[in-house]
């Protein structure tokens, strides 16, 4: 009987402790939630007041050619609107970069002792199709083709070609030749004469001549852009000096020098 009363007393004490701990935990949790809500509301109000203010821009460094002032307080907030990009004048053979460049020997695509037969057919300096001496008696066909879209080409029917012919139907063609049991196949490309383009150019020339008779004609700009991908302005001048000289001195081109 005594042991039963003792155990019952322990059970009551444990239950009382559990209930007290639950009340304490709930009270502490409610207090933390109220503090968090108050702090969040205050932070949102502060952010809202800051966002309502106009954005202030302070420029510390730029390419703008100013009056030499260095004090940040003296720089106008809208100084970016008045700034311009200044292309630096660098030494193309500067010691910090010249070590990365070297002159390579020309590629020898076909060595005389390689055992590879040279091209049977080629385009000479006059734009004519020529057969090498060893293949003068070869029978050759050309199949002109042109670009149809990004993934397909449009091909014509094969036609015979002979030494001295010129490519007419397209700038590109697949050539297949046979001489005895030997065969050869390759590509040929050139700038084929386009009679339609010539007629169009003549008509435009006549229009320009006639426009001179019209008072105050509309100006007609004719600008041709030539770009070299994956080549910086400095590397362009280092690696293609003859091209630079031709563009600037012969054609009188305007080189953008990194401005485009």
C-alpha positions in Angstrom: 0.0 0.0 0.0 2.8 2.4 0.9 4.6 1.7 -2.4 1.5 2.4 -4.4 1.0 5.8 -2.7 4.7 6.6 -3.3 4.4 5.8 -7.0 1.2 7.8 -7.3 2.9 10.8 -5.7 5.8 10.5 -8.2 3.4 10.4 -11.1 1.6 13.5 -9.9 4.9 15.4 -9.5 6.1 14.4 -13.0 2.7 15.6 -14.5 3.0 18.9 -12.6 6.5 19.5 -13.9 5.4 18.6 -17.5 2.5 21.0 -17.3 4.6 23.8 -15.9 7.3 23.3 -18.6 4.6 23.5 -21.3 3.3 26.8 -20.0 6.8 28.2 -19.8 7.6 27.1 -23.4 4.4 28.5 -24.9 4.9 31.8 -23.1 8.5 32.1 -24.3 7.5 31.2 -27.9 4.7 33.8 -28.0 7.2 36.5 -26.8 9.8 35.6 -29.4 7.1 35.7 -32.2 6.0 39.2 -31.1 9.6 40.5 -31.0 10.3 39.1 -34.4 7.1 40.6 -35.9 8.0 44.0 -34.4 11.5 43.9 -35.7 10.4 42.8 -39.2 7.8 45.6 -39.4 10.4 48.2 -38.4 12.9 46.9 -41.0 10.3 47.0 -43.8 9.4 50.5 -42.9 13.0 51.5 -43.0 13.6 49.9 -46.4 10.4 51.5 -47.7 11.7 54.9 -46.7 15.1 54.3 -48.3 13.6 53.0 -51.6 11.5 56.1 -51.9 14.7 58.2 -52.1 16.2 58.8 -55.6 19.3 56.7 -56.4 22.5 58.6 -55.8 25.4 57.7 -58.1 28.9 58.6 -57.2 31.6 58.1 -59.8 35.0 57.5 -58.5 36.9 56.6 -61.7 36.0 57.1 -65.4 37.5 57.9 -68.8 35.8 61.3 -68.7 38.3 64.1 -69.5 37.5 66.4 -66.6 39.2 69.3 -65.0 41.6 67.2 -63.0 39.5 67.2 -59.7 40.0 64.1 -57.6 37.6 65.0 -54.7 34.6 62.6 -54.8 32.3 65.3 -53.5 33.2 67.5 -56.5 32.1 64.8 -59.1 28.7 65.3 -60.5 26.1 62.6 -60.0 25.3 62.5 -63.7 29.0 62.7 -64.8 28.5 59.4 -66.7 26.2 61.2 -69.2 29.0 63.6 -70.1 31.8 60.9 -70.2 33.2 59.3 -73.3 35.3 56.2 -73.9 39.0 57.1 -74.6 40.8 54.4 -76.6 44.3 54.1 -75.0 47.3 54.5 -77.2 49.3 51.4 -76.5 52.6 50.1 -77.9 51.7 47.1 -80.1 55.1 45.6 -79.3 55.0 46.3 -75.6 57.2 44.1 -73.4 54.2 42.9 -71.4 52.6 41.2 -74.5 55.1 40.8 -77.2 56.4 37.5 -75.6 53.1 35.8 -76.4 53.6 36.4 -80.2 56.0 34.6 -82.5 56.4 34.3 -86.2 55.6 30.9 -87.6 56.9 29.3 -90.8 54.4 29.0 -93.6 52.5 25.7 -93.6 53.6 23.2 -96.2 50.3 21.6 -97.1 51.7 19.2 -99.7 55.3 18.2 -99.7 57.0 17.0 -102.9 58.0 13.7 -101.3 54.7 13.0 -99.5 53.4 10.6 -102.1 50.1 12.6 -102.3 49.0 13.4 -105.9 48.6 17.1 -106.4 45.2 18.6 -107.4 44.3 17.6 -110.9 42.3 20.8 -111.5 42.8 24.3 -110.2 41.7 27.9 -110.9 44.5 30.1 -112.3 45.0 33.9 -111.7 42.7 34.7 -114.6 39.9 32.8 -113.1 40.1 29.9 -115.6 39.9 26.2 -114.9 43.2 24.5 -115.6 44.3 20.9 -115.7 47.8 20.0 -114.5 50.1 18.6 -117.3 49.9 15.1 -116.0 46.0 15.1 -116.1 45.4 16.9 -119.4 43.5 13.8 -120.8 41.4 13.4 -117.7 37.6 13.5 -118.1 36.1 15.9 -115.5 32.6 16.9 -114.4 31.6 19.8 -112.2 28.4 20.0 -110.1 27.7 23.6 -109.2 26.0 24.2 -105.8 24.8 27.1 -103.8 23.5 27.7 -100.3 19.8 27.0 -99.8 19.6 27.5 -96.1 21.7 27.0 -92.9 21.6 23.2 -93.2 21.2 22.5 -97.0 22.9 23.2 -100.3 21.2 23.2 -103.7 23.1 21.2 -106.4 22.9 21.4 -110.2 23.3 18.5 -112.6 26.9 17.6 -113.4 28.3 19.1 -116.6 31.6 18.5 -118.5 34.5 20.9 -118.0 37.6 21.3 -120.1 41.0 23.1 -119.7 40.4 26.8 -120.1 36.7 26.9 -119.1 35.4 29.3 -116.5 32.9 28.7 -113.7 29.6 30.3 -114.6 26.6 29.0 -112.7 28.0 29.5 -109.1 31.0 30.4 -107.1 31.3 26.9 -105.8 31.4 23.4 -107.4 32.3 19.8 -106.8 34.7 18.5 -109.4 35.1 14.7 -110.1 37.7 13.5 -112.6 38.7 10.1 -113.9 41.8 9.0 -115.9 42.0 5.3 -116.6 41.5 3.6 -113.3 42.4 6.6 -111.2 39.9 9.0 -109.8 40.0 12.4 -108.1 37.4 14.6 -106.4 37.6 18.0 -104.8 36.0 21.4 -104.5 36.6 24.5 -106.7 35.6 28.0 -105.8 36.0 31.4 -107.4 34.1 34.6 -108.0 31.8 33.7 -111.0 30.5 36.5 -113.3 27.0 37.5 -112.4 25.4 39.1 -115.4 22.3 40.1 -113.4 24.4 41.9 -110.8 26.2 43.7 -113.7 22.9 44.9 -115.2 21.7 46.0 -111.8 24.9 48.0 -111.2 24.5 49.6 -114.6 21.0 50.7 -113.8 22.1 52.1 -110.5 24.8 54.0 -112.3 22.3 55.5 -114.7 20.0 56.5 -111.8 22.9 58.2 -110.1 23.7 60.1 -113.3 20.1 61.1 -113.7 19.8 62.2 -110.0 22.5 64.8 -110.7 20.0 66.6 -112.9 17.4 66.7 -110.0 17.8 69.7 -107.6 18.5 68.8 -104.0 18.5 65.0 -104.5 18.3 62.7 -101.4 21.7 61.7 -100.2 22.5 58.0 -100.8 25.1 56.5 -98.5 27.1 53.5 -99.6 29.0 52.1 -96.6 30.7 48.7 -96.6 31.7 47.2 -93.2 34.5 44.7 -93.1 35.0 42.9 -89.8 37.6 40.4 -88.5 36.1 38.1 -85.9 38.1 36.9 -82.8 40.9 39.5 -83.5 41.6 42.4 -81.3 42.6 45.8 -82.7 46.2 45.4 -81.5 46.5 41.8 -82.8 45.0 43.0 -86.1 47.9 45.4 -86.5 50.5 43.0 -85.3 49.6 40.0 -87.4 48.1 41.6 -90.5 50.3 44.6 -91.3 49.9 44.3 -95.1 46.1 44.2 -94.7 46.2 47.3 -92.4 48.4 49.2 -94.9 46.1 48.3 -97.8 42.9 49.3 -96.0 44.3 52.5 -94.7 46.6 53.7 -97.5 45.1 52.2 -100.6 41.4 52.0 -100.0 41.4 55.0 -97.6 39.2 53.0 -95.1 38.2 54.3 -91.7 39.5 51.8 -89.1 37.4 51.9 -86.0 40.3 50.8 -83.8 38.2 49.0 -81.2 35.3 51.5 -81.2 32.9 49.0 -82.8 
